[in-house]
């Protein structure tokens, strides 16, 4: 039944191509960002879980 419904939709074959293209472009973009990101930013983010600095001064935890 589901196959017949999908076969009746015109131009349905373009949707898997579009979704694959979005998937590949997203991960390609992330890969390029990882290569080009500033190393100081990476070191700062790496140390964040161990720092005692408050994340946000307006946080509900500080009230």
C-alpha contacts under 8 A as a table, 3 or more apart, distances in Angstrom:
res1	aa1	res2	aa2	distance
1	X	4	X	5.28
1	X	5	X	6.48
2	X	5	X	5.13
2	X	6	X	6.23
3	X	6	X	5.13
3	X	7	X	6.03
4	X	7	X	5.03
4	X	8	X	6.22
5	X	8	X	5.25
5	X	9	X	6.85
6	X	9	X	5.51
6	X	12	X	7.32
7	X	10	X	7.63
7	X	12	X	7.75
9	X	12	X	5.83
11	X	14	X	6.03
12	X	15	X	5.86
13	X	16	X	6.34
13	X	17	X	7.26
14	X	17	X	5.26
14	X	18	X	6.20
15	X	18	X	5.06
15	X	19	X	6.12
16	X	19	X	5.13
16	X	20	X	6.07
17	X	20	X	5.19
17	X	21	X	6.09
18	X	21	X	5.02
18	X	22	X	6.19
19	X	22	X	5.10
19	X	23	X	6.14
20	X	23	X	5.01
20	X	24	X	6.11
21	X	24	X	5.20
21	X	25	X	6.01
22	X	25	X	5.17
22	X	26	X	6.02
23	X	26	X	5.30
23	X	27	X	6.42
24	X	27	X	5.39
24	X	28	X	5.95
25	X	28	X	5.00
25	X	29	X	5.94
26	X	29	X	5.12
26	X	30	X	6.22
27	X	30	X	4.91
27	X	31	X	6.02
28	X	31	X	5.04
28	X	32	X	6.21
29	X	32	X	5.14
29	X	33	X	6.13
30	X	33	X	4.99
30	X	34	X	6.14
31	X	34	X	5.14
31	X	35	X	6.31
32	X	35	X	5.13
32	X	36	X	6.19
33	X	36	X	5.16
33	X	37	X	5.69
34	X	37	X	5.41
37	X	41	X	7.33
37	X	42	X	7.54
38	X	41	X	5.38
38	X	42	X	6.68
39	X	42	X	5.00
39	X	43	X	6.21
40	X	43	X	5.09
40	X	44	X	6.12
41	X	44	X	5.04
41	X	45	X	6.15
42	X	45	X	5.17
42	X	46	X	5.99
43	X	46	X	5.01
43	X	47	X	6.29
44	X	47	X	5.35
44	X	48	X	6.35
45	X	48	X	5.19
45	X	49	X	7.98
46	X	49	X	7.19
47	X	50	X	5.60
47	X	51	X	6.32
48	X	51	X	5.22
54	X	57	X	6.67
55	X	59	X	7.84
56	X	59	X	5.34
57	X	62	X	7.05
58	X	62	X	7.11
59	X	62	X	5.73
59	X	63	X	7.36
60	X	63	X	5.53
